[in-house]
Amino acid sequence: MTKNKRVLKLTKRALIIFIVALTVLGTVACGKPPIVSGILEDDYVIDIEGNITFTISNESGTAAEAAAPKAIASAFMKKYPDVTVEVEEANRSTYATRISTGEIGDVFWCDENDANNYKKNHNALMMLDYYLEKLDIDKTNVYNGALAGGLIDGRLYMVPRNLGQQVLVYNKDALKQASIEIPQGETAMTWDEFKEVCRQVTLQENDEYTQVGAGFKLWWSPVWMAFAEGWGGTWASTSEKKVSFVSDENVMKGIDEMFEACAEGWMMIEDINYTDGRNYQSIPEYNRVFRTFGDMQWITRYGNGYDLADIDWDFCSFPAFPTHKVGTGATGYVVYNRTTNPTAAAAFALFFLTEDGQRAYHSAAGGNVPLLKSLAHEDFWQMPDHEWSEKNFAAFISYPEASTPASVITRAPAEIASILSDENMRNSFAQIVNGQKSTEDVFTKLETQCNEMWETLTA
């Protein structure tokens, strides 16, 4: 090695040392630990011990909502007695600030949109794939629709806590009065069968409706995305980097089905204001015979409403489109990438993908549908000690092979998800059903906006 090359090499090494030193000093000055990537060497040994903080978002402030995450923390400490999990409650609106100051828990709750935001805009999440392998967790036992919600750029960053597959809640008394029986268990009606039932139970005279066959949150991504894919179309392509609402005729078939149902009158869109003369607003919720039911955590509000009205009710599977698609979303838990105990934090988050973790979480009040196939047909999560235990909980686990990720952020960049936000879609759907704009005009505009934005991201 020549003298000049030796000097250059020493200079580069000194520069690297200097940069590392500045990074460490900056970290100390900010009071935050260094970033942990989650990448492990092949010979890394898992040693689960020490203390971690578990930040949960208890929106209602009730003990019942906090019971499930506290139960899984207790189960984890029982399995790993050398670990202490401190559970803290903090509203999700404070998370971004707590992340920036380093005060967020080692493990904390979020949804798909939050996870993508915290990963891409805050650089705050630790990758969990390596720990998943080290802990020998069987991914094939996890419902794909739920697991997909935690992937960002093909890597696992958010561990789902439950299976959030779309089902319907319905008025059994209305069907009995019309002498109609529908499939039970995990069996779904076809879309054509569903349409016919809804037409039969819709009651109206001179645009005065006293009962409608269906009240769907059609503007909500877990619902409209299933329609958009239900006739074999592809509404978003990451490989081609484009959105195809009107340019893919099979996507448009599904979209047209939604609005044809609305035009016939047996489908009303929940949570929008009708200004076209149809008096849907006066119809009690339980007189929308079939309704969107997105998550088992809604069961108390919905169930109590029916019971107070003395209406018999139950669950059924989401109708089967020609290409069967069922929107499946996920919320879950992520690991802060500045945790000082990454092994225990990762093991705790991934504990949700084990039978012990799922039993603990879903046996407690505030639990949900277990995301492991091996637990699907057990009754511990089906409210066994409640008067509702005989409801058709099998609907929540029907047709897992039809699951499609239910959040736009899992299918397209965040900028596209912003254009197709629930608020924007709700406003767009209202314009269509109220006759202000045509379906084709609205979705042509949305497609153009999305694709113009996507071009700027790839330029």
C-alpha positions, 0 to 999 in steps of 0.5 A: 500500500502506498503512503498516499493510500495509507493516509487516505484510508486513515483519513476515511477511518477517522471521518467515520469515527468522527461521524459516529461520535457526533451521532452518539453525542447527538443522541445523548444530547437529545436524551434518546437512545440510538435507533435499533434496526431489528436486523439480527445476526445468525448467531444472535441468542434471544434472551427475554428479560428486563423492563418494557413499557406498553402504551395502550390507547384506551379511547373510552377510558373504561376498564373493559377496553383496557382489560384485553391489553392488560391481560396479555401483558400479565400472560407474557410476564407469566411466561417470561418471569424475568420481564416486567411489562408496565402498562400505560394509557395514553390517547393516540393523539399524543403519540406523534409528540411522544415519539419525537421526545422519546417518551412513547412506550417500547411497544405501542398501539396503532392502526395501518395508517399510523404504522405507515406514518410512524415508519415513513415520516417519523422513522420510529418503528423497528422491523420485526421479521428477524425476531419472528424467525428467531422466536419460531412463530408459524406465519402460516397459522396467521390469517393472511388478511390480518398479517398483510395489514402490518407489512410495510414495503414487504416487511413486518412492522406492525403485529396485528392483534385480531382478525378484522374481517367484515361481516354484517349485522342484521334484523332477524325479526324483519326476515322472519316477518317476510318469511325469509331464511338466510344461510347460517354459520360461515356460509355467505349469500351470493351478491345476487341472492343478497340483492333479492332478499334486500328488495323483498324487505324494503318498505316504502311508499312515495319515497317515504321509506320505513325500512331498507334492505341494507345500510352500508358504509359504502364510502369506507375502504373495507367496503368499497375496496371489496366491491372494486375487486369483487368482479375480478378487477385490480383498482391499484397496481404498485408494479405499474404505479397506477390506480384504475377505477374507470380504465379497468372495466371489471373495477367499474362493474363493482363500483356500478353495482354499489350505486345501482343498488342505491338507485333502486332504493334498497341500499342506503349509504350510512353517515351521509346526508341525502338531499334528493328527497329520499327520507332515509334519515327517519329510519331507525338503525335497526330498520336497515335490515343488513348493516355494516359491522366492521369489528367485534369491538362494536358489539356492545353498542350495536347489540345493546341498541337492538336489545333496547328496541326489543329486536332479535338480531344476529351476524351473517357473512359479507355477501359473496361477489363473483370474485369473492372478496372480503375487506380485512383490516388490522390494528395492532402493536409496533416496537419503538426503534429507540427501545433500550430492550429490543428483544423483550419488546419484540418478543412481547409484540410478537406474543400476539401471534402465539396461542397463549397471547391470543387466548389471554387477549381475546378471553378478556373483555374488550377482546376480538376475533383471534387471528390464528387459524388454530383458534378459530373454532374454539369458543373462548372468544365467542362471549361464552358467558354472555347472553349473546353467546348463541349469535353466529360468531362463525361469520367472523371467520368465514372465507379467509381465503377471500380476505383482501387488505382493507386499508388504502395505505396497504395498497398504495402510497400515503399520498394516494391514501390521502386522496382516497381518504374516508372523508373524501370518499364519503363526500364523493359518494354523497355527490353521486347518490344526490345526483350532483355528479355521475359515477363515471365523472367522480371516479374518473376524477379520482383516478386522474388525481391519484395517477397524477400524484403517483407520477410525481412520486416516481419521477 
